[in-house]
């Protein structure tokens, strides 16, 4: 319970009920979703860009710009989270 901000743990223990805790829990969940989306965005694009910048995709027979565009399109679509 100590992880809830703004005294939500005290409200839950003291009988404040779910009405006090639920809005704060929603904020925490929204922040967690944003963090997951940001981390996913960074790792997927980093995973595409790093090999290109290092020259590891040279000679593979495809356009790295299309791979990057496909990843960016996949990441900006509907949220899987």
DSSP file (Angstrom, degrees, kcal/mol; ACC not computed):
  #  RESIDUE AA STRUCTURE BP1 BP2  ACC     N-H-->O    O-->H-N    N-H-->O    O-->H-N    TCO  KAPPA ALPHA  PHI   PSI    X-CA   Y-CA   Z-CA
    1    1 A X    >         0   0    0      0, 0.0     3,-1.6     0, 0.0     8,-0.2   0.000 360.0 360.0 360.0 -21.5    0.0    0.0    0.0
    2    2 A X  T 3   +     0   0    0      1,-0.3     5,-0.1     7,-0.1     7,-0.1   0.696 360.0  69.8 -66.2 -17.0    2.9    2.4    0.5
    3    3 A X  T 3  S+     0   0    0      2,-0.1     2,-0.3     5,-0.0    -1,-0.3   0.684  76.1  96.2 -76.4 -16.4    3.3    2.7   -3.3
    4    4 A X  S <  S-     0   0    0     -3,-1.6     5,-0.5     1,-0.1     3,-0.4  -0.584  74.5-130.4 -77.0 133.7    0.1    4.7   -3.7
    5    5 A X  S >  S+     0   0    0     -2,-0.3     3,-1.3     1,-0.2    -1,-0.1  -0.282  74.8  26.3 -79.2 163.5    0.7    8.4   -3.7
    6    6 A X  T 3  S-     0   0    0      1,-0.3    -1,-0.2     2,-0.1    18,-0.0   0.746 127.7 -58.4  63.5  31.0   -1.0   11.1   -1.8
    7    7 A X  T 3> S+     0   0    0     -3,-0.4     4,-2.2    -5,-0.1    -1,-0.3   0.678  91.7 138.2  77.8  16.1   -2.1    9.2    1.3
    8    8 A X  H <> S+     0   0    0     -3,-1.3     4,-2.4     1,-0.2     5,-0.2   0.864  71.9  55.1 -63.4 -34.8   -4.2    6.7   -0.7
    9    9 A X  H  > S+     0   0    0     -5,-0.5     4,-2.1    -8,-0.2    -1,-0.2   0.922 108.7  47.5 -64.0 -42.4   -2.9    3.9    1.5
   10   10 A X  H  > S+     0   0    0      1,-0.2     4,-3.0     2,-0.2     6,-0.3   0.900 111.2  51.5 -63.9 -40.3   -4.0    5.8    4.6
   11   11 A X  H  <>S+     0   0    0     -4,-2.2     5,-3.5     1,-0.2     6,-0.8   0.893 110.3  48.7 -64.4 -39.2   -7.4    6.4    3.0
   12   12 A X  H ><5S+     0   0    0     -4,-2.4     3,-0.5     4,-0.2     5,-0.2   0.898 117.0  41.5 -67.4 -39.9   -7.8    2.7    2.2
   13   13 A X  H 3<5S+     0   0    0     -4,-2.1    -2,-0.2     1,-0.2    -1,-0.2   0.871 113.1  52.8 -74.9 -38.0   -6.8    1.6    5.7
   14   14 A X  T 3<5S-     0   0    0     -4,-3.0    -1,-0.2    -5,-0.2    -2,-0.2   0.391 124.6 -95.9 -83.8   5.4   -8.8    4.3    7.5
   15   15 A X  T < 5S+     0   0    0     -3,-0.5    -3,-0.2    -4,-0.3    -4,-0.1   0.586  83.2 134.1  94.8   9.7  -12.1    3.5    5.7
   16   16 A X      < -     0   0    0     -5,-3.5     4,-0.4    -6,-0.3     3,-0.3   0.761  55.5-154.3 -63.6 -23.4  -11.8    6.1    3.0
   17   17 A X    >>  -     0   0    0     -6,-0.8     3,-1.1    -5,-0.2     4,-0.9  -0.020  32.1 -52.3  79.4 179.8  -12.7    3.3    0.6
   18   18 A X  H 3> S+     0   0    0      1,-0.3     4,-3.3     2,-0.2     5,-0.2   0.748 122.1  73.9 -67.1 -25.1  -12.1    2.6   -3.0
   19   19 A X  H 3> S+     0   0    0     -3,-0.3     4,-0.6     1,-0.2    -1,-0.3   0.845 102.2  42.5 -60.4 -31.5  -13.5    6.1   -4.1
   20   20 A X  H <4 S+     0   0    0     -3,-1.1     4,-0.5    -4,-0.4    -1,-0.2   0.815 120.8  40.8 -80.4 -31.4  -10.3    7.6   -2.7
   21   21 A X  H  X S+     0   0    0     -4,-0.9     4,-2.4     2,-0.1     5,-0.2   0.843 100.7  68.4 -88.2 -36.1   -7.9    5.0   -4.2
   22   22 A X  H  X S+     0   0    0     -4,-3.3     4,-2.4     1,-0.2     5,-0.2   0.892  98.1  49.6 -58.7 -47.0   -9.4    4.4   -7.6
   23   23 A X  H  X S+     0   0    0     -4,-0.6     4,-1.7    -5,-0.2    -1,-0.2   0.903 114.2  46.7 -60.4 -37.7   -8.6    7.8   -9.2
   24   24 A X  H  > S+     0   0    0     -4,-0.5     4,-2.1     2,-0.2    -1,-0.2   0.870 110.4  52.3 -71.3 -35.4   -5.0    7.5   -8.0
   25   25 A X  H  X S+     0   0    0     -4,-2.4     4,-2.5     2,-0.2    -2,-0.2   0.890 106.9  53.8 -65.4 -38.6   -4.7    3.9   -9.2
   26   26 A X  H  X S+     0   0    0     -4,-2.4     4,-2.5    -5,-0.2    -2,-0.2   0.896 107.5  50.6 -62.2 -39.7   -6.0    5.1  -12.7
   27   27 A X  H  X S+     0   0    0     -4,-1.7     4,-2.5     2,-0.2    -1,-0.2   0.925 110.4  49.4 -63.0 -44.6   -3.3    7.7  -12.8
   28   28 A X  H  X S+     0   0    0     -4,-2.1     4,-2.2     1,-0.2    -2,-0.2   0.904 111.8  48.5 -62.5 -41.6   -0.6    5.1  -11.9
   29   29 A X  H  X S+     0   0    0     -4,-2.5     4,-2.5     2,-0.2    -1,-0.2   0.904 110.8  50.5 -65.4 -41.1   -1.9    2.7  -14.6
   30   30 A X  H  X S+     0   0    0     -4,-2.5     4,-2.2     1,-0.2    -2,-0.2   0.919 111.4  48.4 -62.3 -43.3   -2.0    5.5  -17.2
   31   31 A X  H  X S+     0   0    0     -4,-2.5     4,-2.2     1,-0.2    -1,-0.2   0.886 110.7  51.3 -64.3 -38.3    1.6    6.4  -16.3
   32   32 A X  H  X S+     0   0    0     -4,-2.2     4,-2.5     2,-0.2    -2,-0.2   0.913 109.1  50.6 -65.1 -42.0    2.6    2.8  -16.6
   33   33 A X  H  X S+     0   0    0     -4,-2.5     4,-2.6     1,-0.2    -2,-0.2   0.913 110.4  49.4 -61.3 -42.6    1.0    2.5  -20.0
   34   34 A X  H  X S+     0   0    0     -4,-2.2     4,-2.6     1,-0.2    -1,-0.2   0.908 111.0  50.1 -63.5 -41.5    2.9    5.6  -21.2
   35   35 A X  H  X S+     0   0    0     -4,-2.2     4,-2.5     2,-0.2    -2,-0.2   0.915 111.5  48.0 -63.3 -43.5    6.2    4.2  -19.9
   36   36 A X  H  X S+     0   0    0     -4,-2.5     4,-2.6     2,-0.2    -2,-0.2   0.919 112.8  48.6 -64.0 -43.2    5.6    0.8  -21.6
   37   37 A X  H  X S+     0   0    0     -4,-2.6     4,-2.6     2,-0.2    -2,-0.2   0.914 112.4  48.1 -63.5 -42.3    4.7    2.5  -24.9
   38   38 A X  H  X S+     0   0    0     -4,-2.6     4,-2.5     2,-0.2    -2,-0.2   0.917 113.4  47.1 -64.6 -43.1    7.8    4.8  -24.7
   39   39 A X  H  X S+     0   0    0     -4,-2.5     4,-2.6     2,-0.2     5,-0.2   0.904 113.1  48.9 -66.1 -40.8   10.1    1.9  -23.9
   40   40 A X  H  X S+     0   0    0     -4,-2.6     4,-2.4    -5,-0.2     5,-0.3   0.927 111.6  49.5 -63.0 -45.1    8.6   -0.2  -26.7
   41   41 A X  H  X S+     0   0    0     -4,-2.6     4,-2.2    -5,-0.2     5,-0.3   0.940 113.8  45.8 -58.6 -49.1    9.0    2.7  -29.2
   42   42 A X  H  X S+     0   0    0     -4,-2.5     4,-2.6     1,-0.2     5,-0.2   0.934 114.5  45.9 -62.2 -48.7   12.6    3.3  -28.2
   43   43 A X  H  X S+     0   0    0     -4,-2.6     4,-2.1     1,-0.2    -1,-0.2   0.889 114.1  47.6 -67.6 -38.2   13.7   -0.4  -28.3
   44   44 A X  H  X S+     0   0    0     -4,-2.4     4,-0.9    -5,-0.2    -1,-0.2   0.933 116.9  41.4 -69.6 -43.5   12.0   -1.2  -31.6
   45   45 A X  H  X S+     0   0    0     -4,-2.2     4,-2.9    -5,-0.3     3,-0.4   0.889 114.9  51.6 -71.0 -36.7   13.3    1.8  -33.4
   46   46 A X  H  X S+     0   0    0     -4,-2.6     4,-2.5    -5,-0.3     5,-0.3   0.893 106.5  55.7 -62.6 -38.9   16.7    1.4  -31.8
   47   47 A X  H  < S+     0   0    0     -4,-2.1     4,-0.4    -5,-0.2    -1,-0.2   0.756 114.1  39.7 -65.8 -24.2   16.7   -2.2  -33.0
   48   48 A X  H  X S+     0   0    0     -4,-0.9     4,-1.0    -3,-0.4    -2,-0.2   0.845 118.6  44.9 -89.7 -40.6   16.2   -1.1  -36.6
   49   49 A X  H  X S+     0   0    0     -4,-2.9     4,-3.0     1,-0.2     5,-0.3   0.892 103.3  61.9 -74.2 -40.1   18.4    2.0  -36.6
   50   50 A X  H  X S+     0   0    0     -4,-2.5     4,-2.0     1,-0.2     6,-0.2   0.924 105.8  44.3 -57.6 -50.2   21.5    0.5  -34.9
   51   51 A X  H  >>S+     0   0    0     -4,-0.4     5,-2.5    -5,-0.3     6,-0.7   0.887 114.7  51.2 -62.5 -35.3   22.2   -2.2  -37.5
   52   52 A X  H ><5S+     0   0    0     -4,-1.0     3,-1.1     1,-0.2    -2,-0.2   0.941 110.9  46.7 -65.0 -46.5   21.6    0.3  -40.3
   53   53 A X  H 3<5S+     0   0    0     -4,-3.0    -1,-0.2     1,-0.3    -2,-0.2   0.831 112.5  50.5 -65.8 -31.1   24.0    2.9  -38.8
   54   54 A X  H 3<5S-     0   0    0     -4,-2.0    -1,-0.3    -5,-0.3    -2,-0.2   0.533 115.4-116.5 -83.9  -5.5   26.6    0.2  -38.2
   55   55 A X  T X<5S+     0   0    0     -3,-1.1     3,-0.8    -4,-0.5    -3,-0.2   0.624  76.3 129.2  83.6  13.1   26.3   -1.0  -41.8
   56   56 A X  T 3 < +     0   0    0     -5,-2.5    -4,-0.2     1,-0.2    -5,-0.1   0.645  69.0  55.4 -77.4 -13.8   25.0   -4.5  -40.9
   57   57 A X  T >  S+     0   0    0     -6,-0.7     3,-1.6    -5,-0.1     5,-0.3   0.508  79.0 117.5 -94.8  -4.9   22.1   -4.2  -43.3
   58   58 A X  T <  S+     0   0    0     -3,-0.8    -6,-0.0     1,-0.3     0, 0.0  -0.408  80.7  15.2 -63.4 132.3   24.2   -3.5  -46.3
   59   59 A X  T 3  S+     0   0    0      3,-0.1    -1,-0.3    -2,-0.1    -2,-0.1   0.591  88.4 115.7  82.7  10.5   23.9   -6.1  -49.0
   60   60 A X  S <  S-     0   0    0     -3,-1.6    -2,-0.1     2,-0.2     3,-0.1   0.547  82.8-117.4 -90.0  -6.3   20.8   -7.7  -47.6
   61   61 A X  S    S+     0   0    0      1,-0.3     2,-0.3    -4,-0.2    -3,-0.1   0.713  77.6  90.9  84.3  20.8   18.7   -6.8  -50.6
   62   62 A X  S    S-     0   0    0     -5,-0.3     2,-0.7     4,-0.0    -1,-0.3  -0.956  79.4-102.0-142.0 164.9   16.1   -4.5  -49.1
   63   63 A X    >>  -     0   0    0     -2,-0.3     4,-1.3     1,-0.2     3,-1.1  -0.772  21.5-155.2 -88.4 113.3   15.6   -0.9  -48.4
   64   64 A X  H 3> S+     0   0    0     -2,-0.7     4,-2.6     1,-0.3     5,-0.2   0.781  93.1  65.3 -58.8 -26.6   16.3   -0.1  -44.7
   65   65 A X  H 3> S+     0   0    0      1,-0.2     4,-2.5     2,-0.2    -1,-0.3   0.869 100.2  50.7 -64.1 -35.0   14.0    3.0  -45.1
   66   66 A X  H <> S+     0   0    0     -3,-1.1     4,-2.5     2,-0.2    -1,-0.2   0.884 109.5  50.2 -68.8 -37.8   11.1    0.7  -45.7
   67   67 A X  H  X S+     0   0    0     -4,-1.3     4,-2.2     2,-0.2    -2,-0.2   0.932 112.4  46.9 -63.8 -45.7   11.9   -1.4  -42.6
   68   68 A X  H  X S+     0   0    0     -4,-2.6     4,-2.7     1,-0.2    -2,-0.2   0.923 112.7  49.6 -61.4 -45.0   12.1    1.8  -40.5
   69   69 A X  H  X S+     0   0    0     -4,-2.5     4,-2.6     1,-0.2    -2,-0.2   0.893 109.6  51.4 -62.8 -39.9    8.8    3.1  -42.0
   70   70 A X  H  X S+     0   0    0     -4,-2.5     4,-2.4     2,-0.2    -1,-0.2   0.908 111.8  46.9 -64.3 -41.4    7.1   -0.3  -41.3
   71   71 A X  H  X S+     0   0    0     -4,-2.2     4,-2.2     2,-0.2    -2,-0.2   0.922 112.8  48.9 -65.2 -44.1    8.3   -0.2  -37.6
   72   72 A X  H  X S+     0   0    0     -4,-2.7     4,-1.6     2,-0.2    -2,-0.2   0.903 112.3  48.6 -63.4 -40.8    7.2    3.4  -37.2
   73   73 A X  H  < S+     0   0    0     -4,-2.6     4,-0.5     1,-0.2    -1,-0.2   0.916 111.3  49.9 -64.0 -43.0    3.8    2.6  -38.7
   74   74 A X  H >< S+     0   0    0     -4,-2.4     3,-0.5     1,-0.2    -2,-0.2   0.867 112.6  47.9 -63.5 -35.9    3.4   -0.4  -36.5
   75   75 A X  H 3< S+     0   0    0     -4,-2.2    -1,-0.2     1,-0.2    -2,-0.2   0.763 110.3  49.8 -78.3 -25.4    4.3    1.7  -33.4
   76   76 A X  T 3< S+     0   0    0     -4,-1.6    -1,-0.2    -5,-0.2    -2,-0.2   0.405  95.7  89.5 -96.3   3.9    2.0    4.6  -34.2
   77   77 A X  S <  S-     0   0    0     -3,-0.5     3,-0.1    -4,-0.5    -3,-0.1   0.058  97.4 -35.8 -79.0-162.4   -1.1    2.4  -34.8
   78   78 A X  S    S-     0   0    0      1,-0.1     2,-0.2     2,-0.1    -1,-0.2  -0.283  74.3-102.2 -59.2 142.4   -3.6    1.3  -32.1
   79   79 A X        -     0   0    0      1,-0.1    -1,-0.1    -3,-0.1    -4,-0.1  -0.479  22.2-158.6 -70.1 128.8   -2.0    0.6  -28.7
   80   80 A X              0   0    0     -2,-0.2    -1,-0.1     1,-0.2    -2,-0.1   0.601 360.0 360.0 -80.0  -9.8   -1.5   -3.1  -27.9
   81   81 A X              0   0    0    -48,-0.1    -1,-0.2     0, 0.0    -2,-0.1   0.442 360.0 360.0 -91.7 360.0   -1.3   -2.2  -24.2
